[in-house]
Amino acid sequence: MKNFLRWPFASRLRRWLFAYVPVLLLAAVFACDLWIEKNAEGRMYNRILDVPENSAALVLGTSPRSHGRVNLYYMYRMQAAADLWKAGKVKYIIVSGDNSTAEYDEATYMKETLNKLGIPDSVITLDYAGFRTLDSVVRAYWVFGQKNIVVVSQPFHNERAIFIADHFGMNACAFNAKDVPDEYGWKTSLREYLARVKAVLDLFVFDTAPKFPGPPEPIK
């Protein structure tokens, strides 16, 4: 008798879960996406002339090559950072990337590319512990002493970086590097939806901090 009574309830519960849980999850994904997008409005710049002057630019890292070819995300970010410094909008450039193994060093790759674009070593600071966007943004403040920053990356990435910066009490704006063609970056666009959900969870649920939060090395 007990099993007989339980069965209709269990069946209804399964139907409810299959029907509504995916809808709720999808709604959460789009809510996080909209929240992060709206939060950055008015602080994303496509023209160098419009960018407020700041002490430092924070260039978010990525690999210089992807699937055996030049990574356009990378090249466009490096060019944007170089243009920003040459226009006198920033005095220093922080290049922040992953250096989790001896064979992979995004920060050094970025410095070398900026050198080729005419940026001297004296204005470049390397952050080898930018394992993820949260680490890069927060370390710019905690380690390098830059509360006011101009983030340099593609628009979707800049929005998320500003969202993180706001949470940690920073004053951030962004210079948008040239975006890549849709057919080139559609996988990245899909991943960004999940990255935005994770950003919200990191900040408001898990209270995530950078993997290596210090010691301070302020840029002078």
C-alpha positions in Angstrom: 0.0 0.0 0.0 2.8 2.5 0.9 4.6 1.9 -2.4 1.3 2.3 -4.2 0.8 5.7 -2.5 4.3 6.8 -3.1 4.3 6.0 -6.8 2.0 8.8 -8.1 3.9 11.4 -6.0 7.3 10.2 -7.3 6.0 10.2 -10.9 4.6 13.7 -10.6 7.9 14.9 -9.0 9.9 13.5 -11.9 7.6 15.2 -14.4 7.9 18.5 -12.5 11.7 18.3 -12.4 12.0 17.4 -16.1 9.6 20.2 -17.0 10.6 23.1 -14.8 14.2 22.6 -13.7 15.7 23.2 -17.2 13.5 26.3 -17.6 14.7 27.7 -14.2 18.3 27.0 -15.1 18.0 28.7 -18.5 16.3 31.6 -16.8 19.2 31.9 -14.3 21.8 31.9 -17.2 20.0 34.7 -19.0 19.5 36.7 -15.8 23.2 36.5 -15.0 24.0 37.5 -18.6 21.7 40.5 -18.5 22.9 41.6 -15.0 26.5 41.7 -16.1 25.8 43.4 -19.4 23.6 46.2 -17.9 26.1 46.7 -15.0 28.8 47.8 -17.5 26.7 50.2 -19.5 28.4 53.6 -19.9 31.9 52.3 -19.0 32.7 50.5 -22.2 34.6 52.5 -24.8 35.2 51.7 -28.5 37.1 55.0 -29.3 40.4 55.8 -27.6 39.4 59.5 -27.4 36.5 58.6 -25.1 38.6 56.6 -22.6 39.2 58.4 -19.3 42.9 58.8 -18.4 44.1 56.2 -15.8 47.3 55.1 -14.3 47.2 51.6 -15.7 45.6 49.3 -18.3 44.9 45.7 -17.4 45.2 43.4 -20.4 43.4 40.1 -19.9 45.4 37.1 -21.1 44.8 34.4 -23.6 46.9 32.2 -25.7 48.7 33.7 -28.7 47.8 30.7 -30.8 44.6 28.7 -31.0 44.2 25.4 -32.9 47.5 25.9 -34.7 46.7 29.4 -35.9 47.1 33.0 -34.7 44.6 33.8 -32.0 42.7 36.9 -33.1 41.4 37.6 -29.5 45.1 37.8 -28.5 46.3 39.9 -31.3 43.4 42.4 -31.1 44.0 42.8 -27.4 47.7 43.5 -27.8 47.1 46.1 -30.5 44.4 47.8 -28.4 46.7 48.0 -25.4 49.5 49.4 -27.4 47.2 52.0 -29.0 45.9 53.0 -25.6 49.4 53.7 -24.2 50.6 55.5 -27.3 47.5 57.8 -27.0 48.6 58.7 -23.5 45.5 57.3 -21.8 47.6 55.1 -19.4 51.1 55.3 -18.0 51.5 51.5 -17.3 50.3 48.3 -18.8 49.7 45.2 -16.6 49.7 42.0 -18.7 48.0 39.3 -16.7 47.9 35.7 -17.8 48.3 32.0 -16.9 51.8 30.7 -16.1 50.7 27.5 -14.3 53.5 25.5 -16.1 57.0 26.3 -17.1 56.1 25.7 -20.8 53.1 28.0 -20.8 53.6 31.7 -20.0 50.9 34.1 -21.3 52.3 37.2 -19.6 55.7 36.9 -21.2 54.1 36.2 -24.6 52.1 39.4 -24.2 55.1 41.5 -23.1 57.1 40.3 -26.1 54.2 41.1 -28.5 53.8 44.6 -26.9 57.6 45.2 -27.3 57.2 44.4 -31.0 54.4 47.0 -31.1 56.6 49.7 -29.7 55.9 49.5 -26.0 59.0 49.6 -23.7 59.6 47.1 -20.9 59.7 50.0 -18.4 55.9 50.5 -18.6 54.9 46.8 -18.6 54.2 44.8 -15.4 53.8 41.1 -15.7 51.3 39.2 -13.6 52.0 35.5 -13.9 49.1 34.5 -11.7 46.2 35.7 -13.8 44.8 32.2 -14.0 41.3 33.5 -14.5 39.6 36.8 -15.0 38.8 37.2 -11.3 42.4 36.7 -10.4 43.6 39.2 -12.9 41.2 41.9 -11.9 41.6 41.5 -8.1 45.4 41.2 -8.2 45.6 44.4 -10.2 44.2 46.1 -7.0 45.5 43.9 -4.2 49.0 43.2 -5.6 49.8 46.1 -8.0 47.8 48.8 -6.1 45.6 49.9 -9.1 42.1 50.7 -7.8 41.3 52.6 -11.0 42.0 50.6 -14.1 41.1 50.4 -17.8 40.5 46.8 -18.7 41.5 45.7 -22.2 39.8 42.8 -23.9 36.9 42.0 -26.1 33.5 43.5 -25.1 32.0 40.4 -23.6 35.1 39.8 -21.5 35.3 43.5 -20.4 31.7 43.4 -19.1 32.5 40.5 -16.8 35.7 42.1 -15.7 33.9 45.3 -14.7 31.3 43.3 -12.8 34.1 41.6 -10.8 35.9 44.9 -10.2 32.8 46.6 -8.9 32.3 43.8 -6.3 35.8 44.4 -4.9 35.4 48.2 -4.7 37.4 49.1 -7.8 36.7 51.8 -10.3 37.0 50.1 -13.7 36.2 51.1 -17.2 37.1 49.2 -20.4 38.6 49.8 -23.8 37.1 47.3 -26.2 39.5 45.5 -28.4 38.3 44.6 -31.9 35.9 41.6 -31.7 36.4 38.5 -33.8 34.1 37.3 -36.6 31.0 35.4 -35.5 32.2 32.2 -37.2 35.5 32.4 -35.4 34.3 33.0 -31.9 30.9 31.3 -31.5 32.3 28.6 -29.1 33.7 31.4 -26.9 30.4 33.2 -26.9 28.7 30.0 -25.7 31.2 29.5 -22.9 30.8 33.1 -21.8 27.2 32.4 -20.7 28.5 29.8 -18.3 31.4 32.0 -17.2 28.9 34.7 -16.2 26.9 32.3 -14.1 30.2 31.2 -12.4 31.2 34.8 -11.8 27.9 35.5 -10.0 28.4 32.3 -7.9 32.0 33.1 -7.2 31.2 36.6 -5.9 27.9 36.1 -4.1 27.8 32.5 -3.1 31.4 31.1 -2.7 33.2 34.4 -1.9 36.0 33.3 -4.2 39.4 35.1 -3.9 42.5 34.9 -6.2 44.5 31.8 -6.0 47.6 33.9 -5.1 46.4 37.2 -3.5 49.8 38.7 -2.7 52.2 40.0 -1.5 51.8 43.7 -2.6 54.0 44.9 -5.4 52.6 48.4 -6.1 53.4 50.0 -9.4 55.2 53.3 -9.0 
